[in-house]
Amino acid sequence: MAVSTANANSREEGRAPLPLTSRHDTWWIRPVVTMIVLGAFVIYSTWRAFVYQDYEVDSYLSPFYAPIIPLNWTIFGYLISPAFYILIFPLSFRLTCYYYRLSYYRAFFWDPPACGVSEPRPKARMKYTGERRFPFILQNLHRFSFYAAAVFVVLLTYDAIASLWHADGFHLNVGTLVLAVNAVLIGLYTFSCHSWRHLIGGKVDCYSCNVMSTTRYGIWKQISYLNARHSWFAWLSLFSVALADMYVWFVSAGILTDFRFF
């Protein structure tokens, strides 16, 4: 592995060296783009939760506020948005997701920033503890957060179906398609999860011993197909949930007109 003069000098002076690598491609683009996209989503979702308006119009409900929780708790006289009670569950699922951990460890912590690229560390190297200490030990809650995420798939699917019934009758609008696509993508992301794949096919010693094991094996193969595309569903569902919220916001604020198909 090639070591640059700048890195050697920084080591001698006790500063954190730049990443060491012999790669000559633009390896840094991916972590930078990841940092921008994830950072923008966190800022947008947090801001929308604080705004606490334009989240419901006609039969549409923003996925950030689904389901509606009738709580009026306040802190220092300020009303807490129901979105905070809701977002904690899907957010915990994404934060502890194996793929997202890989992405934000590389993008925000540079730990490491890319394959074949070393970590920028100070001279007094920190002792590696993996995910055995706080706060990273909380990553082990992923399989439990999956159960909550699965419930939200059902809730979002219900909201998409319920959006077909409007004040003036039953009809299909663009808003229903937006909510339905979001529910499908979040469902694909949730059920392509490694935890779900393990629940379906894990701890089975013989897949052909009985009908139940054979059935589980068939389902496990289908889940494995989705699991191989888990990263795609992770990004697509991230964009879809933000766009679904934005669509409800724009329609509620009168910025967009909800087009009717029939």
Rosetta blueprint (number, residue, H / E / L):
1 M L
2 A L
3 V L
4 S L
5 T H
6 A H
7 N H
8 A H
9 N H
10 S H
11 R H
12 E H
13 E L
14 G L
15 R L
16 A L
17 P L
18 L L
19 P L
20 L L
21 T L
22 S L
23 R L
24 H L
25 D L
26 T L
27 W L
28 W L
29 I H
30 R H
31 P H
32 V H
33 V H
34 T H
35 M H
36 I H
37 V H
38 L H
39 G H
40 A H
41 F H
42 V H
43 I H
44 Y H
45 S H
46 T H
47 W H
48 R H
49 A H
50 F H
51 V H
52 Y L
53 Q L
54 D L
55 Y L
56 E E
57 V E
58 D L
59 S L
60 Y E
61 L E
62 S L
63 P H
64 F H
65 Y H
66 A L
67 P L
68 I L
69 I L
70 P L
71 L L
72 N L
73 W L
74 T E
75 I E
76 F L
77 G L
78 Y E
79 L E
80 I L
81 S L
82 P H
83 A H
84 F H
85 Y H
86 I H
87 L H
88 I H
89 F H
90 P H
91 L H
92 S H
93 F H
94 R H
95 L H
96 T L
97 C L
98 Y H
99 Y H
100 Y H
101 R H
102 L H
103 S H
104 Y H
105 Y H
106 R H
107 A H
108 F H
109 F H
110 W L
111 D L
112 P L
113 P L
114 A L
115 C L
116 G L
117 V L
118 S L
119 E L
120 P L
121 R L
122 P L
123 K L
124 A L
125 R L
126 M L
127 K L
128 Y L
129 T L
130 G L
131 E L
132 R L
133 R L
134 F L
135 P L
136 F H
137 I H
138 L H
139 Q H
140 N H
141 L H
142 H H
143 R H
144 F H
145 S H
146 F H
147 Y H
148 A H
149 A H
150 A H
151 V H
152 F H
153 V H
154 V H
155 L H
156 L H
157 T H
158 Y H
159 D H
160 A H
161 I H
162 A H
163 S L
164 L L
165 W E
166 H E
167 A L
168 D L
169 G E
170 F E
171 H L
172 L L
173 N E
174 V H
175 G H
176 T H
177 L H
178 V H
179 L H
180 A H
181 V H
182 N H
183 A H
184 V H
185 L H
186 I H
187 G H
188 L H
189 Y H
190 T H
191 F H
192 S L
193 C L
194 H H
195 S H
196 W H
197 R H
198 H H
199 L H
200 I H
201 G H
202 G L
203 K L
204 V L
205 D L
206 C L
207 Y L
208 S L
209 C L
210 N L
211 V H
212 M H
213 S H
214 T H
215 T H
216 R H
217 Y H
218 G H
219 I H
220 W H
221 K H
222 Q H
223 I H
224 S H
225 Y H
226 L H
227 N H
228 A L
229 R L
230 H H
231 S H
232 W H
233 F H
234 A H
235 W H
236 L H
237 S H
238 L H
239 F H
240 S H
241 V H
242 A H
243 L H
244 A H
245 D H
246 M H
247 Y H
248 V H
249 W H
250 F H
251 V H
252 S H
253 A L
254 G L
255 I L
256 L L
257 T L
258 D L
259 F L
260 R E
261 F L
262 F L
